[in-house]
């Protein structure tokens, strides 16, 4: 599992033992919000397309994550994260390409994602790998209120 180069990313599927490290990564990447309990998000993900929850490791350390999905019509990307200490090395491109490949192999014709409007860095990243803004309005309706994780 060792990398020969500091930019060699080993990509593998999430394992339940990874939960604490993944949540820590998401916290360091400022992905967590009070209305999304990451433990519940992970548990829900493990029920649907768990093979699309990928982690990137360098020297056995989790430095990237992506949570993909496919519901038969569109693919989705959530929780793309790269450890701040490992950014600008192409790791986000690598793990995104890996999840895209898996989603395409399922027959998915298009991937959607949502980015907070003020996250200009993420918008620029996705544009750089071929994503375009769709002329749509993103809407949501919370069906289950999650309580934040207790610290």
VEXNUFI-5149 format. One record per residue (C-alpha): residue in one letter; x, y, z. Coordinates in steps of 0.05 Angstrom, whole numbers, plus 5000, padded with zeros to 4 digits. Example, Ala and Ser with C-alpha at 12.3 -4.5 7.8 and 13.67 -1.06 7.14 Angstrom:
# residues 2
a524649105156/s527349795143/
//
This chain:
# residues 151
x500050005000/x506150465002/x506951004949/x513551074914/x512151804901/x508852324946/x503652434891/x502051694880/x494851624903/x492250944921/x484750954910/x480350454946/x473250374971/x471350645040/x471550155097/x467650245162/x474250305200/x475750935160/x469951335189/x473751755240/x479351925192/x474452115137/x470352565184/x476852895206/x478753015133/x471953325119/x472653775180/x479554015158/x476654145088/x470754545117/x465554085086/x461453965148/x455154345163/x450754305225/x444854035186/x448853445158/x451152945209/x457152615175/x456251955212/x449151905187/x451352115117/x456451555117/x451551045144/x446451245090/x451751205036/x453650505057/x446450295041/x446550544969/x452350484920/x457750374974/x462550194918/x462250924897/x465051184963/x472351244948/x478451444988/x485251664965/x491251475007/x498551685006/x503351305051/x497150965083/x494251645103/x487251835078/x488352485040/x482352494994/x475152264990/x469352274942/x462352004950/x459151824884/x452151604869/x447751364813/x440151284818/x438751054746/x438051744715/x443852184738/x450352074774/x452252514833/x458652724866/x458852934939/x464153024993/x470053124946/x475653294994/x483153354990/x487253465053/x489554195053/x496753965060/x496253554996/x492554044950/x494954264881/x498153594865/x492653324820/x489552874873/x482553154865/x482953014790/x485252304803/x479752114853/x474452474812/x476552094750/x476251444789/x469051564812/x466951814743/x469651164713/x465650744761/x459351154750/x460151114674/x461050364678/x454150334710/x451150644647/x450451354674/x449951884619/x451152514662/x453852704730/x451053274771/x453853604832/x452254194876/x457254704900/x455955254950/x455655914910/x461256224951/x466055634941/x469655944881/x475655484887/x471254864878/x467455194820/x474055334785/x476554624798/x470354294768/x470454764708/x477754574696/x475753844689/x469953954642/x463954094685/x459354664663/x454055054699/x447154794681/x441355274672/x437554974730/x435255184799/x437654724854/x432254604905/x432054164966/x427253945020/x429853655085/x425953025101/x429752825164/x432853315212/x439753075231/x442753275297/x449953495294/x455152985317/x456853045391/x464053215405/
//
